[in-house]
Amino acid sequence: IQIKGIQAADVLPDWTSKDVKTLLSRPIFEPGIYGAVRFHHRSVREYLTAEWLHKLIMNNASRLRVENLFFRSQYDIEVVIPTMRPVLSWLAVMDTRILERVRRVAPEVVFEGGDPSLLHKDVRIEILRQVCAELVSDSGSRSLIDSTSARRFARADLADEINALLEQYRDHETVSWFLLMMVWQGEVAGCLAQAKSFACESRDKHTRLAAISALEALDAKLELEEVRNGFLEESPELDRS
């Protein structure tokens, strides 16, 4: 069996063979097969690739060449190269100029991977506002409509902004559902009152389910009891779905 790969000693010439073996035994690598190891998960490769590219930029490599790995013009519209999106999610939180380009071209990339919590709070607020506006205009990516994306971006320090956006977009089902998913997946306790309000009043099934799930995630027993009692009084025939 012929396995293509890179010899660790070639990229770590100053390391002893013992140190190399110790490194390759770490949990970020899969156990060796036929003398070869590989990264345990693709997210490790994506992160390390972003770190390497960022280091090249910091060492005065051609920024244009690096950015051309991620962006291209298609029918006079700037787009992100699909296969490079996972790496771009990490690189965007490392490099301010690339982040600005991502925000202009495809802000949802920040939700798709990487670690958005590394971004300053004000930047995260601006991005959240931007993607909510794009969801209203139907230009937002479907990758936003995902529980993993909501969990990745949601943080307790965004509670006030999420509350304000829930009020602003109260009548828009997709945005309300998306924001309540953030409350649910991120367990954002500061949005408890808004979650209760939607759980009691919303007539969109998915929005209401997200609100109820948020209350459950926050262990809001009293609020859930009020929601249940209110639901029982709504109609003689209950919509059990």
C-alpha positions as CSV (number, residue, x, y, z in Angstrom):
1,I,0.0,0.0,0.0
2,Q,1.4,3.4,-1.0
3,I,0.4,6.3,1.2
4,K,1.0,9.8,0.0
5,G,1.9,12.3,2.7
6,I,4.5,14.5,4.3
7,Q,7.4,13.2,6.3
8,A,7.3,14.9,9.7
9,A,11.0,15.1,9.9
10,D,11.0,17.2,6.7
11,V,8.9,20.0,8.2
12,L,10.3,19.7,11.7
13,P,14.1,19.4,11.0
14,D,15.1,20.8,14.4
15,W,13.0,18.3,16.3
16,T,14.3,15.0,17.7
17,S,12.6,11.8,16.6
18,K,11.3,11.4,20.1
19,D,9.7,14.8,20.1
20,V,8.1,14.1,16.7
21,K,6.7,10.8,17.9
22,T,5.3,12.5,21.0
23,L,3.6,15.2,18.8
24,L,2.1,12.6,16.5
25,S,0.6,10.7,19.5
26,R,-1.4,13.7,20.6
27,P,-5.3,13.5,20.3
28,I,-5.4,15.9,17.4
29,F,-4.1,13.0,15.2
30,E,-5.7,9.7,14.4
31,P,-3.8,6.6,15.5
32,G,-1.2,5.5,13.0
33,I,-2.1,3.2,10.1
34,Y,0.8,1.7,8.0
35,G,3.1,4.2,9.7
36,A,1.1,7.2,8.7
37,V,-1.1,9.5,10.9
38,R,-3.7,12.1,9.9
39,F,-5.5,14.9,11.7
40,H,-8.4,13.6,13.8
41,H,-10.9,16.2,12.4
42,R,-10.9,18.5,9.4
43,S,-11.5,21.5,11.6
44,V,-8.0,21.1,12.9
45,R,-6.6,21.2,9.3
46,E,-8.8,24.3,8.6
47,Y,-7.6,26.1,11.7
48,L,-3.9,25.3,11.1
49,T,-4.2,26.3,7.4
50,A,-5.7,29.7,8.5
51,E,-2.9,30.2,11.0
52,W,-0.3,29.4,8.4
53,L,-1.9,31.8,5.8
54,H,-2.2,34.5,8.5
55,K,1.5,34.1,9.4
56,L,2.4,34.5,5.7
57,I,0.4,37.7,5.6
58,M,2.1,39.0,8.8
59,N,5.5,38.2,7.2
60,N,4.7,40.4,4.2
61,A,3.6,37.7,1.8
62,S,1.4,38.9,-1.1
63,R,-2.0,39.6,0.5
64,L,-3.5,39.6,-3.0
65,R,-2.4,36.1,-3.6
66,V,-3.7,34.9,-0.3
67,E,-7.1,36.6,-0.8
68,N,-7.4,35.2,-4.3
69,L,-7.5,31.7,-2.7
70,F,-10.8,32.7,-1.2
71,F,-12.5,35.3,-3.4
72,R,-13.2,35.5,-7.1
73,S,-15.4,37.4,-9.5
74,Q,-18.2,35.5,-11.1
75,Y,-20.4,37.4,-13.6
76,D,-19.1,40.6,-12.2
77,I,-20.2,39.6,-8.7
78,E,-17.6,38.9,-6.0
79,V,-18.1,35.5,-4.4
80,V,-16.4,33.2,-1.9
81,I,-14.9,30.0,-3.4
82,P,-17.0,27.3,-1.8
83,T,-14.3,24.8,-0.9
84,M,-12.4,27.5,1.0
85,R,-15.2,28.7,3.2
86,P,-14.2,26.6,6.2
87,V,-10.7,28.0,6.2
88,L,-12.0,31.5,5.6
89,S,-14.2,31.3,8.7
90,W,-11.0,31.0,10.8
91,L,-8.9,33.5,8.8
92,A,-11.6,36.2,9.1
93,V,-11.3,36.3,12.9
94,M,-7.5,36.6,12.6
95,D,-7.2,39.4,10.0
96,T,-9.2,42.6,10.1
97,R,-9.0,43.4,6.4
98,I,-10.1,39.9,5.4
99,L,-13.0,40.2,7.9
100,E,-14.1,43.4,6.3
101,R,-14.1,41.7,2.9
102,V,-16.1,38.8,4.2
103,R,-18.7,41.1,5.8
104,R,-19.1,42.8,2.4
105,V,-19.3,39.6,0.3
106,A,-20.7,36.9,2.5
107,P,-21.1,37.7,6.2
108,E,-22.7,34.3,6.9
109,V,-19.2,32.8,6.6
110,V,-18.6,34.0,10.2
111,F,-21.4,31.8,11.4
112,E,-20.3,28.7,9.5
113,G,-17.1,27.9,11.3
114,G,-14.2,29.3,13.2
115,D,-14.7,31.0,16.6
116,P,-16.8,34.2,16.3
117,S,-16.4,34.8,20.1
118,L,-12.8,36.0,19.3
119,L,-14.3,39.0,17.6
120,H,-14.9,42.2,19.5
121,K,-18.5,42.5,20.8
122,D,-19.2,45.6,18.6
123,V,-18.2,43.7,15.5
124,R,-20.4,40.7,16.4
125,I,-23.3,43.1,16.9
126,E,-22.8,44.7,13.5
127,I,-22.6,41.3,11.8
128,L,-25.7,40.1,13.6
129,R,-27.6,43.2,12.4
130,Q,-26.4,42.7,8.9
131,V,-27.4,39.1,8.6
132,C,-30.9,39.8,10.0
133,A,-31.3,42.5,7.4
134,E,-30.2,40.0,4.7
135,L,-32.7,37.4,5.9
136,V,-35.4,39.9,5.6
137,S,-34.4,40.7,2.0
138,D,-34.1,36.9,1.2
139,S,-30.4,37.4,0.3
140,G,-29.2,35.6,3.4
141,S,-27.5,32.3,3.0
142,R,-29.4,29.1,4.0
143,S,-26.3,28.2,6.0
144,L,-27.6,30.6,8.6
145,I,-30.6,28.5,9.2
146,D,-28.8,26.0,11.2
147,S,-28.6,25.2,14.9
148,T,-24.9,24.8,14.9
149,S,-24.5,28.3,13.4
150,A,-26.8,29.8,16.0
151,R,-24.9,28.0,18.8
152,R,-21.5,29.1,17.5
153,F,-22.4,32.8,17.4
154,A,-24.6,33.1,20.4
155,R,-23.1,34.6,23.6
156,A,-24.5,36.1,26.8
157,D,-23.0,39.5,26.0
158,L,-25.3,39.8,22.9
159,A,-28.5,39.5,25.0
160,D,-29.5,43.2,24.8
161,E,-28.9,43.2,21.0
162,I,-30.9,40.0,20.5
163,N,-33.7,41.4,22.5
164,A,-33.7,44.6,20.4
165,L,-33.7,42.6,17.2
166,L,-36.5,40.3,18.3
167,E,-38.5,43.4,18.9
168,Q,-37.6,45.0,15.6
169,Y,-38.3,41.9,13.6
170,R,-41.2,40.6,15.7
171,D,-43.4,40.2,12.6
172,H,-40.8,38.5,10.5
173,E,-40.9,34.7,11.1
174,T,-37.5,33.7,9.7
175,V,-35.6,36.4,11.6
176,S,-37.5,35.7,14.9
177,W,-37.0,32.0,14.5
178,F,-33.2,32.5,13.9
179,L,-32.8,34.8,16.9
180,L,-34.7,32.5,19.2
181,M,-32.5,29.6,18.0
182,M,-29.6,31.6,19.2
183,V,-31.3,32.1,22.6
184,W,-32.0,28.4,22.7
185,Q,-28.7,27.0,21.5
186,G,-26.6,29.6,23.4
187,E,-28.8,29.5,26.5
188,V,-28.8,33.3,26.5
189,A,-30.5,33.9,29.9
190,G,-30.9,37.6,29.3
191,C,-33.5,36.9,26.6
192,L,-35.8,34.9,28.8
193,A,-38.6,37.5,28.8
194,Q,-38.6,37.8,25.0
195,A,-38.6,34.0,24.6
196,K,-41.6,33.8,26.9
197,S,-43.4,36.5,24.9
198,F,-42.9,34.6,21.6
199,A,-43.8,31.2,23.2
200,C,-47.1,32.7,24.4
201,E,-48.0,35.0,21.4
202,S,-46.4,33.7,18.2
203,R,-48.7,32.0,15.7
204,D,-45.9,30.7,13.6
205,K,-45.3,27.1,14.6
206,H,-41.5,27.0,14.1
207,T,-40.9,30.3,15.9
208,R,-43.1,29.2,18.8
209,L,-41.3,25.9,19.1
210,A,-37.9,27.6,19.1
211,A,-39.2,30.0,21.9
212,I,-40.5,27.0,24.0
213,S,-37.2,25.2,23.5
214,A,-35.3,28.3,24.6
215,L,-37.4,28.3,27.8
216,E,-36.6,24.7,28.4
217,A,-32.9,25.2,27.8
218,L,-33.0,28.0,30.4
219,D,-34.9,25.8,32.8
220,A,-37.6,28.4,33.1
221,K,-40.1,26.3,35.0
222,L,-42.5,29.1,36.0
223,E,-42.6,30.6,32.5
224,L,-43.1,27.2,30.9
225,E,-46.1,26.6,33.2
226,E,-47.6,29.9,32.1
227,V,-47.1,29.0,28.5
228,R,-48.7,25.6,28.9
229,N,-51.7,27.1,30.8
230,G,-52.1,29.8,28.1
231,F,-51.9,27.2,25.4
232,L,-54.7,25.1,27.0
233,E,-57.0,28.1,26.9
234,E,-56.4,29.1,23.3
235,S,-58.8,26.8,21.6
236,P,-61.2,23.9,22.4
237,E,-59.2,21.8,19.9
238,L,-55.5,21.8,20.6
239,D,-52.9,21.8,17.7
240,R,-50.7,19.1,19.1
241,S,-48.1,19.5,16.4
